[in-house]
Amino acid sequence: MPALYIMIPAALLIVGFAVYIFFWAVDSGQYDDLEGPAHSILFDDDDPRHQGALPQAERKTADKDDVPRA
């Protein structure tokens, strides 16, 4: 029984810390782009034509650059 006096507050502290970390991750934008990293592993990083992981605003500027198309 005396162990519960230590374990219950410790468990509440751990849960509180986990909730804090979750809200920090959401506020800092960790969950903004869920599909980009999943699609970016399918393409070669050295390919200049690869635009799958670029945000839409950057794609428009990349389309205007003089990138040779094959």
ChimeraX commands (.cxc) that place a marker at each C-alpha (Angstrom):
marker #1 position 0.00,0.00,0.00 radius 0.5
marker #1 position 2.75,2.54,0.76 radius 0.5
marker #1 position 4.17,1.93,-2.72 radius 0.5
marker #1 position 0.97,3.31,-4.22 radius 0.5
marker #1 position 1.65,6.65,-2.55 radius 0.5
marker #1 position 4.77,6.91,-4.72 radius 0.5
marker #1 position 3.60,5.14,-7.88 radius 0.5
marker #1 position 0.35,7.07,-8.44 radius 0.5
marker #1 position 1.93,10.57,-8.32 radius 0.5
marker #1 position 4.85,9.31,-10.45 radius 0.5
marker #1 position 2.41,7.95,-13.05 radius 0.5
marker #1 position 0.50,11.24,-13.06 radius 0.5
marker #1 position 3.74,13.15,-13.61 radius 0.5
marker #1 position 4.69,10.90,-16.52 radius 0.5
marker #1 position 1.24,11.29,-18.11 radius 0.5
marker #1 position 1.39,15.06,-17.62 radius 0.5
marker #1 position 4.83,15.19,-19.24 radius 0.5
marker #1 position 3.62,13.09,-22.19 radius 0.5
marker #1 position 0.62,15.39,-22.71 radius 0.5
marker #1 position 2.92,18.44,-22.57 radius 0.5
marker #1 position 5.27,16.92,-25.17 radius 0.5
marker #1 position 2.31,16.07,-27.42 radius 0.5
marker #1 position 0.92,19.61,-27.35 radius 0.5
marker #1 position 4.41,21.04,-27.86 radius 0.5
marker #1 position 4.82,18.85,-30.97 radius 0.5
marker #1 position 1.45,19.94,-32.36 radius 0.5
marker #1 position 2.18,23.63,-31.73 radius 0.5
marker #1 position 5.64,23.45,-33.29 radius 0.5
marker #1 position 4.27,21.96,-36.53 radius 0.5
marker #1 position 5.52,18.40,-36.22 radius 0.5
marker #1 position 2.26,17.03,-37.65 radius 0.5
marker #1 position 1.71,19.58,-40.44 radius 0.5
marker #1 position 2.92,17.47,-43.37 radius 0.5
marker #1 position 2.13,13.80,-42.87 radius 0.5
marker #1 position 2.36,12.71,-46.52 radius 0.5
marker #1 position 5.48,14.53,-47.73 radius 0.5
marker #1 position 8.10,12.35,-46.00 radius 0.5
marker #1 position 6.28,9.17,-47.04 radius 0.5
marker #1 position 6.40,10.20,-50.70 radius 0.5
marker #1 position 9.90,11.64,-50.61 radius 0.5
marker #1 position 11.52,8.26,-49.89 radius 0.5
marker #1 position 10.32,7.04,-53.28 radius 0.5
marker #1 position 12.44,9.53,-55.22 radius 0.5
marker #1 position 16.15,10.04,-55.68 radius 0.5
marker #1 position 17.46,13.10,-53.81 radius 0.5
marker #1 position 19.90,13.93,-56.61 radius 0.5
marker #1 position 17.21,14.15,-59.29 radius 0.5
marker #1 position 16.64,17.87,-60.06 radius 0.5
marker #1 position 13.17,17.11,-61.45 radius 0.5
marker #1 position 11.96,15.69,-58.14 radius 0.5
marker #1 position 9.32,18.02,-56.66 radius 0.5
marker #1 position 7.17,15.57,-54.72 radius 0.5
marker #1 position 8.24,16.72,-51.26 radius 0.5
marker #1 position 8.24,20.45,-52.05 radius 0.5
marker #1 position 5.39,22.60,-50.77 radius 0.5
marker #1 position 3.13,24.00,-53.47 radius 0.5
marker #1 position 4.56,27.55,-53.23 radius 0.5
marker #1 position 8.09,26.24,-53.80 radius 0.5
marker #1 position 6.92,24.06,-56.71 radius 0.5
marker #1 position 5.73,27.12,-58.60 radius 0.5
marker #1 position 9.10,28.82,-58.23 radius 0.5
marker #1 position 10.93,25.59,-59.10 radius 0.5
marker #1 position 8.86,25.25,-62.28 radius 0.5
marker #1 position 10.01,28.66,-63.40 radius 0.5
marker #1 position 13.70,27.76,-62.98 radius 0.5
marker #1 position 15.63,26.54,-65.97 radius 0.5
marker #1 position 15.76,22.87,-65.02 radius 0.5
marker #1 position 16.38,20.61,-68.02 radius 0.5
marker #1 position 13.52,18.19,-68.51 radius 0.5
marker #1 position 14.14,14.72,-69.90 radius 0.5
marker link #1:1,2 radius 0.2
marker link #1:2,3 radius 0.2
marker link #1:3,4 radius 0.2
marker link #1:4,5 radius 0.2
marker link #1:5,6 radius 0.2
marker link #1:6,7 radius 0.2
marker link #1:7,8 radius 0.2
marker link #1:8,9 radius 0.2
marker link #1:9,10 radius 0.2
marker link #1:10,11 radius 0.2
marker link #1:11,12 radius 0.2
marker link #1:12,13 radius 0.2
marker link #1:13,14 radius 0.2
marker link #1:14,15 radius 0.2
marker link #1:15,16 radius 0.2
marker link #1:16,17 radius 0.2
marker link #1:17,18 radius 0.2
marker link #1:18,19 radius 0.2
marker link #1:19,20 radius 0.2
marker link #1:20,21 radius 0.2
marker link #1:21,22 radius 0.2
marker link #1:22,23 radius 0.2
marker link #1:23,24 radius 0.2
marker link #1:24,25 radius 0.2
marker link #1:25,26 radius 0.2
marker link #1:26,27 radius 0.2
marker link #1:27,28 radius 0.2
marker link #1:28,29 radius 0.2
marker link #1:29,30 radius 0.2
marker link #1:30,31 radius 0.2
marker link #1:31,32 radius 0.2
marker link #1:32,33 radius 0.2
marker link #1:33,34 radius 0.2
marker link #1:34,35 radius 0.2
marker link #1:35,36 radius 0.2
marker link #1:36,37 radius 0.2
marker link #1:37,38 radius 0.2
marker link #1:38,39 radius 0.2
marker link #1:39,40 radius 0.2
marker link #1:40,41 radius 0.2
marker link #1:41,42 radius 0.2
marker link #1:42,43 radius 0.2
marker link #1:43,44 radius 0.2
marker link #1:44,45 radius 0.2
marker link #1:45,46 radius 0.2
marker link #1:46,47 radius 0.2
marker link #1:47,48 radius 0.2
marker link #1:48,49 radius 0.2
marker link #1:49,50 radius 0.2
marker link #1:50,51 radius 0.2
marker link #1:51,52 radius 0.2
marker link #1:52,53 radius 0.2
marker link #1:53,54 radius 0.2
marker link #1:54,55 radius 0.2
marker link #1:55,56 radius 0.2
marker link #1:56,57 radius 0.2
marker link #1:57,58 radius 0.2
marker link #1:58,59 radius 0.2
marker link #1:59,60 radius 0.2
marker link #1:60,61 radius 0.2
marker link #1:61,62 radius 0.2
marker link #1:62,63 radius 0.2
marker link #1:63,64 radius 0.2
marker link #1:64,65 radius 0.2
marker link #1:65,66 radius 0.2
marker link #1:66,67 radius 0.2
marker link #1:67,68 radius 0.2
marker link #1:68,69 radius 0.2
marker link #1:69,70 radius 0.2
view
